[in-house]
Amino acid sequence: MTLIWLGVLLVLGGVLQMAYQPIWHGRLSGGRRLRARQPSDTLEPERPAGGFGFKSNWPGLALVALGAAFLLVGAVT
């Protein structure tokens, strides 16, 4: 039962880490406009989905995978 709860916590922690990663990335429009010194009439980022890459989300994916493994082991035993 302990493995199942640990797996649940790891999966939830990994999902939360991946969800908050784009938020930690920063503001979408304010910083880019100030650096480019050009006013922008859109809120779209210069490069789409800047916070959703594998490089920035690998810790969350690892937590989800480890939690899923714990859940499987806990379900078998």
Jmol script that loads the backbone (N, CA, C; Angstrom):
load data "model"
ATOM      1  N   MET A   1       0.816  -1.195   0.000  1.00  0.00           N
ATOM      2  CA  MET A   1       0.000   0.000   0.000  1.00  0.00           C
ATOM      3  C   MET A   1       0.860   1.259   0.000  1.00  0.00           C
ATOM      4  N   THR A   2       2.008   1.163   0.650  1.00  0.00           N
ATOM      5  CA  THR A   2       2.917   2.310   0.691  1.00  0.00           C
ATOM      6  C   THR A   2       3.439   2.635  -0.701  1.00  0.00           C
ATOM      7  N   LEU A   3       3.718   1.604  -1.495  1.00  0.00           N
ATOM      8  CA  LEU A   3       4.199   1.844  -2.860  1.00  0.00           C
ATOM      9  C   LEU A   3       3.136   2.544  -3.708  1.00  0.00           C
ATOM     10  N   ILE A   4       1.896   2.212  -3.494  1.00  0.00           N
ATOM     11  CA  ILE A   4       0.824   2.844  -4.271  1.00  0.00           C
ATOM     12  C   ILE A   4       0.723   4.323  -3.925  1.00  0.00           C
ATOM     13  N   TRP A   5       0.752   4.647  -2.634  1.00  0.00           N
ATOM     14  CA  TRP A   5       0.669   6.051  -2.241  1.00  0.00           C
ATOM     15  C   TRP A   5       1.899   6.837  -2.689  1.00  0.00           C
ATOM     16  N   LEU A   6       3.042   6.215  -2.620  1.00  0.00           N
ATOM     17  CA  LEU A   6       4.252   6.875  -3.101  1.00  0.00           C
ATOM     18  C   LEU A   6       4.172   7.099  -4.617  1.00  0.00           C
ATOM     19  N   GLY A   7       3.639   6.124  -5.342  1.00  0.00           N
ATOM     20  CA  GLY A   7       3.456   6.281  -6.783  1.00  0.00           C
ATOM     21  C   GLY A   7       2.475   7.395  -7.117  1.00  0.00           C
ATOM     22  N   VAL A   8       1.391   7.480  -6.356  1.00  0.00           N
ATOM     23  CA  VAL A   8       0.410   8.545  -6.580  1.00  0.00           C
ATOM     24  C   VAL A   8       1.051   9.908  -6.344  1.00  0.00           C
ATOM     25  N   LEU A   9       1.807  10.036  -5.265  1.00  0.00           N
ATOM     26  CA  LEU A   9       2.458  11.313  -4.971  1.00  0.00           C
ATOM     27  C   LEU A   9       3.477  11.686  -6.050  1.00  0.00           C
ATOM     28  N   LEU A  10       4.225  10.705  -6.535  1.00  0.00           N
ATOM     29  CA  LEU A  10       5.208  10.992  -7.584  1.00  0.00           C
ATOM     30  C   LEU A  10       4.532  11.394  -8.892  1.00  0.00           C
ATOM     31  N   VAL A  11       3.462  10.713  -9.253  1.00  0.00           N
ATOM     32  CA  VAL A  11       2.746  11.070 -10.489  1.00  0.00           C
ATOM     33  C   VAL A  11       2.156  12.474 -10.370  1.00  0.00           C
ATOM     34  N   LEU A  12       1.508  12.764  -9.255  1.00  0.00           N
ATOM     35  CA  LEU A  12       0.934  14.104  -9.075  1.00  0.00           C
ATOM     36  C   LEU A  12       2.008  15.183  -9.042  1.00  0.00           C
ATOM     37  N   GLY A  13       3.113  14.888  -8.371  1.00  0.00           N
ATOM     38  CA  GLY A  13       4.218  15.845  -8.341  1.00  0.00           C
ATOM     39  C   GLY A  13       4.798  16.094  -9.726  1.00  0.00           C
ATOM     40  N   GLY A  14       4.927  15.053 -10.516  1.00  0.00           N
ATOM     41  CA  GLY A  14       5.444  15.214 -11.877  1.00  0.00           C
ATOM     42  C   GLY A  14       4.504  16.001 -12.760  1.00  0.00           C
ATOM     43  N   VAL A  15       3.207  15.736 -12.638  1.00  0.00           N
ATOM     44  CA  VAL A  15       2.232  16.484 -13.444  1.00  0.00           C
ATOM     45  C   VAL A  15       2.221  17.956 -13.043  1.00  0.00           C
ATOM     46  N   LEU A  16       2.273  18.219 -11.738  1.00  0.00           N
ATOM     47  CA  LEU A  16       2.314  19.612 -11.290  1.00  0.00           C
ATOM     48  C   LEU A  16       3.590  20.308 -11.736  1.00  0.00           C
ATOM     49  N   GLN A  17       4.707  19.604 -11.690  1.00  0.00           N
ATOM     50  CA  GLN A  17       5.963  20.200 -12.138  1.00  0.00           C
ATOM     51  C   GLN A  17       5.900  20.547 -13.622  1.00  0.00           C
ATOM     52  N   MET A  18       5.311  19.668 -14.429  1.00  0.00           N
ATOM     53  CA  MET A  18       5.194  19.956 -15.862  1.00  0.00           C
ATOM     54  C   MET A  18       4.187  21.068 -16.134  1.00  0.00           C
ATOM     55  N   ALA A  19       3.148  21.179 -15.313  1.00  0.00           N
ATOM     56  CA  ALA A  19       2.150  22.220 -15.516  1.00  0.00           C
ATOM     57  C   ALA A  19       2.698  23.590 -15.135  1.00  0.00           C
ATOM     58  N   TYR A  20       3.503  23.650 -14.084  1.00  0.00           N
ATOM     59  CA  TYR A  20       4.026  24.943 -13.650  1.00  0.00           C
ATOM     60  C   TYR A  20       5.273  25.375 -14.405  1.00  0.00           C
ATOM     61  N   GLN A  21       5.862  24.511 -15.181  1.00  0.00           N
ATOM     62  CA  GLN A  21       7.074  24.863 -15.915  1.00  0.00           C
ATOM     63  C   GLN A  21       6.863  26.052 -16.859  1.00  0.00           C
ATOM     64  N   PRO A  22       5.798  26.107 -17.660  1.00  0.00           N
ATOM     65  CA  PRO A  22       5.602  27.292 -18.502  1.00  0.00           C
ATOM     66  C   PRO A  22       5.319  28.552 -17.691  1.00  0.00           C
ATOM     67  N   ILE A  23       4.716  28.382 -16.518  1.00  0.00           N
ATOM     68  CA  ILE A  23       4.454  29.556 -15.686  1.00  0.00           C
ATOM     69  C   ILE A  23       5.762  30.114 -15.141  1.00  0.00           C
ATOM     70  N   TRP A  24       6.692  29.238 -14.740  1.00  0.00           N
ATOM     71  CA  TRP A  24       7.988  29.690 -14.251  1.00  0.00           C
ATOM     72  C   TRP A  24       8.814  30.309 -15.359  1.00  0.00           C
ATOM     73  N   HIS A  25       8.484  29.992 -16.600  1.00  0.00           N
ATOM     74  CA  HIS A  25       9.252  30.485 -17.750  1.00  0.00           C
ATOM     75  C   HIS A  25       9.203  32.003 -17.839  1.00  0.00           C
ATOM     76  N   GLY A  26       8.127  32.619 -17.392  1.00  0.00           N
ATOM     77  CA  GLY A  26       8.041  34.063 -17.384  1.00  0.00           C
ATOM     78  C   GLY A  26       6.862  34.570 -18.190  1.00  0.00           C
ATOM     79  N   ARG A  27       6.770  35.880 -18.279  1.00  0.00           N
ATOM     80  CA  ARG A  27       5.676  36.499 -19.003  1.00  0.00           C
ATOM     81  C   ARG A  27       5.836  36.268 -20.498  1.00  0.00           C
ATOM     82  N   LEU A  28       4.713  36.177 -21.180  1.00  0.00           N
ATOM     83  CA  LEU A  28       4.759  35.892 -22.610  1.00  0.00           C
ATOM     84  C   LEU A  28       5.081  37.126 -23.444  1.00  0.00           C
ATOM     85  N   SER A  29       4.514  38.271 -23.142  1.00  0.00           N
ATOM     86  CA  SER A  29       4.657  39.394 -24.051  1.00  0.00           C
ATOM     87  C   SER A  29       5.506  40.536 -23.496  1.00  0.00           C
ATOM     88  N   GLY A  30       5.490  40.806 -22.211  1.00  0.00           N
ATOM     89  CA  GLY A  30       6.149  41.982 -21.661  1.00  0.00           C
ATOM     90  C   GLY A  30       7.654  41.982 -21.852  1.00  0.00           C
ATOM     91  N   GLY A  31       8.322  40.902 -21.517  1.00  0.00           N
ATOM     92  CA  GLY A  31       9.772  40.847 -21.612  1.00  0.00           C
ATOM     93  C   GLY A  31      10.277  40.893 -23.039  1.00  0.00           C
ATOM     94  N   ARG A  32       9.594  40.281 -23.957  1.00  0.00           N
ATOM     95  CA  ARG A  32      10.034  40.264 -25.348  1.00  0.00           C
ATOM     96  C   ARG A  32       9.878  41.634 -25.994  1.00  0.00           C
ATOM     97  N   ARG A  33       8.823  42.322 -25.641  1.00  0.00           N
ATOM     98  CA  ARG A  33       8.628  43.649 -26.227  1.00  0.00           C
ATOM     99  C   ARG A  33       9.702  44.611 -25.759  1.00  0.00           C
ATOM    100  N   LEU A  34      10.078  44.515 -24.500  1.00  0.00           N
ATOM    101  CA  LEU A  34      11.087  45.421 -23.984  1.00  0.00           C
ATOM    102  C   LEU A  34      12.453  45.130 -24.574  1.00  0.00           C
ATOM    103  N   ARG A  35      12.761  43.860 -24.805  1.00  0.00           N
ATOM    104  CA  ARG A  35      14.058  43.520 -25.382  1.00  0.00           C
ATOM    105  C   ARG A  35      14.140  43.897 -26.855  1.00  0.00           C
ATOM    106  N   ALA A  36      13.051  43.739 -27.574  1.00  0.00           N
ATOM    107  CA  ALA A  36      13.075  44.014 -29.007  1.00  0.00           C
ATOM    108  C   ALA A  36      12.937  45.504 -29.295  1.00  0.00           C
ATOM    109  N   ARG A  37      12.501  46.267 -28.324  1.00  0.00           N
ATOM    110  CA  ARG A  37      12.288  47.713 -28.474  1.00  0.00           C
ATOM    111  C   ARG A  37      11.268  48.034 -29.559  1.00  0.00           C
ATOM    112  N   GLN A  38      10.375  47.087 -29.818  1.00  0.00           N
ATOM    113  CA  GLN A  38       9.320  47.304 -30.803  1.00  0.00           C
ATOM    114  C   GLN A  38       7.987  46.980 -30.155  1.00  0.00           C
ATOM    115  N   PRO A  39       7.018  47.859 -30.313  1.00  0.00           N
ATOM    116  CA  PRO A  39       5.703  47.528 -29.756  1.00  0.00           C
ATOM    117  C   PRO A  39       5.070  46.385 -30.537  1.00  0.00           C
ATOM    118  N   SER A  40       4.357  45.556 -29.825  1.00  0.00           N
ATOM    119  CA  SER A  40       3.715  44.418 -30.452  1.00  0.00           C
ATOM    120  C   SER A  40       2.215  44.539 -30.281  1.00  0.00           C
ATOM    121  N   ASP A  41       1.453  44.150 -31.311  1.00  0.00           N
ATOM    122  CA  ASP A  41       0.010  44.241 -31.226  1.00  0.00           C
ATOM    123  C   ASP A  41      -0.634  42.876 -30.963  1.00  0.00           C
ATOM    124  N   THR A  42       0.166  41.892 -30.585  1.00  0.00           N
ATOM    125  CA  THR A  42      -0.356  40.561 -30.302  1.00  0.00           C
ATOM    126  C   THR A  42       0.265  40.021 -29.028  1.00  0.00           C
ATOM    127  N   LEU A  43      -0.409  39.074 -28.420  1.00  0.00           N
ATOM    128  CA  LEU A  43       0.119  38.432 -27.226  1.00  0.00           C
ATOM    129  C   LEU A  43       0.794  37.105 -27.540  1.00  0.00           C
ATOM    130  N   GLU A  44       0.871  36.745 -28.817  1.00  0.00           N
ATOM    131  CA  GLU A  44       1.505  35.484 -29.186  1.00  0.00           C
ATOM    132  C   GLU A  44       3.011  35.559 -28.966  1.00  0.00           C
ATOM    133  N   PRO A  45       3.606  34.498 -28.414  1.00  0.00           N
ATOM    134  CA  PRO A  45       5.054  34.501 -28.220  1.00  0.00           C
ATOM    135  C   PRO A  45       5.784  34.375 -29.557  1.00  0.00           C
ATOM    136  N   GLU A  46       7.048  34.782 -29.553  1.00  0.00           N
ATOM    137  CA  GLU A  46       7.840  34.700 -30.779  1.00  0.00           C
ATOM    138  C   GLU A  46       8.052  33.255 -31.208  1.00  0.00           C
ATOM    139  N   ARG A  47       8.347  32.390 -30.265  1.00  0.00           N
ATOM    140  CA  ARG A  47       8.455  30.967 -30.575  1.00  0.00           C
ATOM    141  C   ARG A  47       7.348  30.249 -29.816  1.00  0.00           C
ATOM    142  N   PRO A  48       6.483  29.558 -30.512  1.00  0.00           N
ATOM    143  CA  PRO A  48       5.336  28.940 -29.851  1.00  0.00           C
ATOM    144  C   PRO A  48       5.735  27.831 -28.891  1.00  0.00           C
ATOM    145  N   ALA A  49       4.996  27.722 -27.810  1.00  0.00           N
ATOM    146  CA  ALA A  49       5.162  26.670 -26.802  1.00  0.00           C
ATOM    147  C   ALA A  49       6.582  26.636 -26.264  1.00  0.00           C
ATOM    148  N   GLY A  50       7.080  27.775 -25.829  1.00  0.00           N
ATOM    149  CA  GLY A  50       8.445  27.854 -25.337  1.00  0.00           C
ATOM    150  C   GLY A  50       8.703  27.042 -24.087  1.00  0.00           C
ATOM    151  N   GLY A  51       7.696  26.785 -23.261  1.00  0.00           N
ATOM    152  CA  GLY A  51       7.909  26.060 -22.025  1.00  0.00           C
ATOM    153  C   GLY A  51       7.506  24.603 -22.080  1.00  0.00           C
ATOM    154  N   PHE A  52       7.172  24.081 -23.255  1.00  0.00           N
ATOM    155  CA  PHE A  52       6.673  22.718 -23.355  1.00  0.00           C
ATOM    156  C   PHE A  52       7.646  21.774 -24.030  1.00  0.00           C
ATOM    157  N   GLY A  53       8.914  22.060 -23.989  1.00  0.00           N
ATOM    158  CA  GLY A  53       9.897  21.184 -24.621  1.00  0.00           C
ATOM    159  C   GLY A  53      10.325  20.052 -23.709  1.00  0.00           C
ATOM    160  N   PHE A  54      10.987  19.058 -24.303  1.00  0.00           N
ATOM    161  CA  PHE A  54      11.453  17.916 -23.520  1.00  0.00           C
ATOM    162  C   PHE A  54      12.549  18.324 -22.553  1.00  0.00           C
ATOM    163  N   LYS A  55      13.401  19.281 -22.960  1.00  0.00           N
ATOM    164  CA  LYS A  55      14.494  19.713 -22.097  1.00  0.00           C
ATOM    165  C   LYS A  55      13.988  20.319 -20.794  1.00  0.00           C
ATOM    166  N   SER A  56      12.923  21.072 -20.862  1.00  0.00           N
ATOM    167  CA  SER A  56      12.430  21.728 -19.656  1.00  0.00           C
ATOM    168  C   SER A  56      11.511  20.833 -18.832  1.00  0.00           C
ATOM    169  N   ASN A  57      10.984  19.765 -19.417  1.00  0.00           N
ATOM    170  CA  ASN A  57      10.027  18.910 -18.714  1.00  0.00           C
ATOM    171  C   ASN A  57      10.563  17.544 -18.325  1.00  0.00           C
ATOM    172  N   TRP A  58      11.833  17.253 -18.544  1.00  0.00           N
ATOM    173  CA  TRP A  58      12.318  15.911 -18.247  1.00  0.00           C
ATOM    174  C   TRP A  58      12.221  15.556 -16.767  1.00  0.00           C
ATOM    175  N   PRO A  59      12.412  16.480 -15.823  1.00  0.00           N
ATOM    176  CA  PRO A  59      12.235  16.053 -14.422  1.00  0.00           C
ATOM    177  C   PRO A  59      10.799  15.623 -14.114  1.00  0.00           C
ATOM    178  N   GLY A  60       9.824  16.334 -14.655  1.00  0.00           N
ATOM    179  CA  GLY A  60       8.430  15.955 -14.446  1.00  0.00           C
ATOM    180  C   GLY A  60       8.091  14.631 -15.102  1.00  0.00           C
ATOM    181  N   LEU A  61       8.605  14.419 -16.301  1.00  0.00           N
ATOM    182  CA  LEU A  61       8.377  13.142 -16.975  1.00  0.00           C
ATOM    183  C   LEU A  61       9.030  11.988 -16.220  1.00  0.00           C
ATOM    184  N   ALA A  62      10.199  12.237 -15.653  1.00  0.00           N
ATOM    185  CA  ALA A  62      10.868  11.190 -14.868  1.00  0.00           C
ATOM    186  C   ALA A  62      10.066  10.867 -13.608  1.00  0.00           C
ATOM    187  N   LEU A  63       9.512  11.882 -12.967  1.00  0.00           N
ATOM    188  CA  LEU A  63       8.684  11.638 -11.783  1.00  0.00           C
ATOM    189  C   LEU A  63       7.432  10.847 -12.133  1.00  0.00           C
ATOM    190  N   VAL A  64       6.807  11.182 -13.248  1.00  0.00           N
ATOM    191  CA  VAL A  64       5.610  10.449 -13.676  1.00  0.00           C
ATOM    192  C   VAL A  64       5.958   9.000 -13.993  1.00  0.00           C
ATOM    193  N   ALA A  65       7.066   8.784 -14.680  1.00  0.00           N
ATOM    194  CA  ALA A  65       7.463   7.416 -15.025  1.00  0.00           C
ATOM    195  C   ALA A  65       7.804   6.606 -13.776  1.00  0.00           C
ATOM    196  N   LEU A  66       8.519   7.207 -12.833  1.00  0.00           N
ATOM    197  CA  LEU A  66       8.857   6.516 -11.599  1.00  0.00           C
ATOM    198  C   LEU A  66       7.600   6.223 -10.780  1.00  0.00           C
ATOM    199  N   GLY A  67       6.685   7.188 -10.737  1.00  0.00           N
ATOM    200  CA  GLY A  67       5.428   6.966 -10.030  1.00  0.00           C
ATOM    201  C   GLY A  67       4.596   5.879 -10.675  1.00  0.00           C
ATOM    202  N   ALA A  68       4.583   5.843 -12.001  1.00  0.00           N
ATOM    203  CA  ALA A  68       3.832   4.786 -12.694  1.00  0.00           C
ATOM    204  C   ALA A  68       4.451   3.418 -12.412  1.00  0.00           C
ATOM    205  N   ALA A  69       5.769   3.356 -12.357  1.00  0.00           N
ATOM    206  CA  ALA A  69       6.418   2.081 -12.025  1.00  0.00           C
ATOM    207  C   ALA A  69       6.061   1.638 -10.607  1.00  0.00           C
ATOM    208  N   PHE A  70       6.050   2.583  -9.659  1.00  0.00           N
ATOM    209  CA  PHE A  70       5.652   2.237  -8.291  1.00  0.00           C
ATOM    210  C   PHE A  70       4.204   1.779  -8.239  1.00  0.00           C
ATOM    211  N   LEU A  71       3.335   2.413  -9.009  1.00  0.00           N
ATOM    212  CA  LEU A  71       1.945   2.006  -9.031  1.00  0.00           C
ATOM    213  C   LEU A  71       1.787   0.588  -9.597  1.00  0.00           C
ATOM    214  N   LEU A  72       2.530   0.276 -10.630  1.00  0.00           N
ATOM    215  CA  LEU A  72       2.466  -1.076 -11.190  1.00  0.00           C
ATOM    216  C   LEU A  72       2.993  -2.124 -10.232  1.00  0.00           C
ATOM    217  N   VAL A  73       4.109  -1.821  -9.577  1.00  0.00           N
ATOM    218  CA  VAL A  73       4.664  -2.769  -8.614  1.00  0.00           C
ATOM    219  C   VAL A  73       3.724  -2.932  -7.428  1.00  0.00           C
ATOM    220  N   GLY A  74       3.116  -1.846  -6.991  1.00  0.00           N
ATOM    221  CA  GLY A  74       2.175  -1.926  -5.877  1.00  0.00           C
ATOM    222  C   GLY A  74       0.908  -2.687  -6.241  1.00  0.00           C
ATOM    223  N   ALA A  75       0.489  -2.598  -7.500  1.00  0.00           N
ATOM    224  CA  ALA A  75      -0.716  -3.321  -7.928  1.00  0.00           C
ATOM    225  C   ALA A  75      -0.449  -4.811  -8.064  1.00  0.00           C
ATOM    226  N   VAL A  76       0.789  -5.173  -8.421  1.00  0.00           N
ATOM    227  CA  VAL A  76       1.122  -6.592  -8.601  1.00  0.00           C
ATOM    228  C   VAL A  76       1.266  -7.288  -7.254  1.00  0.00           C
ATOM    229  N   THR A  77       1.854  -6.594  -6.293  1.00  0.00           N
ATOM    230  CA  THR A  77       2.091  -7.231  -4.980  1.00  0.00           C
ATOM    231  C   THR A  77       0.887  -7.182  -4.079  1.00  0.00           C
TER     232      THR A  77
END
end "model"
wireframe off; spacefill off
backbone 0.3
color backbone group
